[in-house]
Amino acid sequence: MSIAPATDVALAYVMIEENLYDKELLDRYFIGFSREALPLDAPKNASYMDYVLGTRYDNTPKTPK
């Protein structure tokens, strides 16, 4: 079974909320996944996690609902 189109962000939300990801690996290899992995000149709260959790842009958590 594969992930349905446009549901990857909802899956990321669940993985972040339930701590089902390897933060060290993502921070090391994916620039901007978390706030700690943002470039120095990036805007505050501009990480992928901020987007998924709704703490930036539209203030809407990207939940499966």
C-alpha positions in Angstrom: 0.0 0.0 0.0 1.3 3.4 -0.9 0.7 6.9 0.5 -2.3 8.6 -1.1 -1.5 11.8 -3.0 -1.5 14.9 -0.9 -1.3 13.0 2.4 2.4 13.0 2.9 2.2 16.1 5.1 -0.4 14.5 7.3 1.8 11.5 7.7 4.7 13.8 8.6 2.5 15.4 11.2 1.8 12.1 12.9 5.4 11.1 12.7 6.5 14.3 14.4 3.8 14.3 17.0 4.4 10.7 18.0 8.2 11.0 17.7 8.5 8.4 15.0 11.4 9.8 13.2 15.2 10.1 13.6 15.8 13.7 14.4 19.5 13.4 14.4 19.6 11.9 10.9 17.1 14.5 9.5 18.9 17.5 11.1 22.2 16.2 9.7 21.1 15.5 6.1 18.1 17.7 5.5 18.6 21.4 5.8 15.7 23.1 7.5 13.8 20.1 8.8 13.8 21.5 12.3 14.6 25.0 13.6 18.0 23.7 14.7 18.8 22.7 11.1 17.9 26.0 9.5 20.6 28.1 7.9 21.6 31.1 9.9 19.9 33.6 7.5 16.6 31.8 7.4 13.5 33.4 8.8 12.5 32.3 12.3 10.0 29.4 12.4 10.7 28.6 8.7 11.4 24.9 9.2 9.5 22.1 7.7 8.4 21.1 11.2 7.0 24.6 11.7 5.0 24.2 8.5 3.7 20.8 9.4 2.8 21.7 13.0 1.2 25.0 11.9 3.5 27.3 13.8 4.2 29.3 10.7 2.4 30.4 7.5 -1.3 29.7 8.1 -1.2 28.6 11.8 -3.0 25.4 10.8 -1.6 22.1 11.9 -1.5 19.6 9.0 -3.3 16.8 10.8 -4.8 13.7 9.2 -8.2 15.2 9.8 
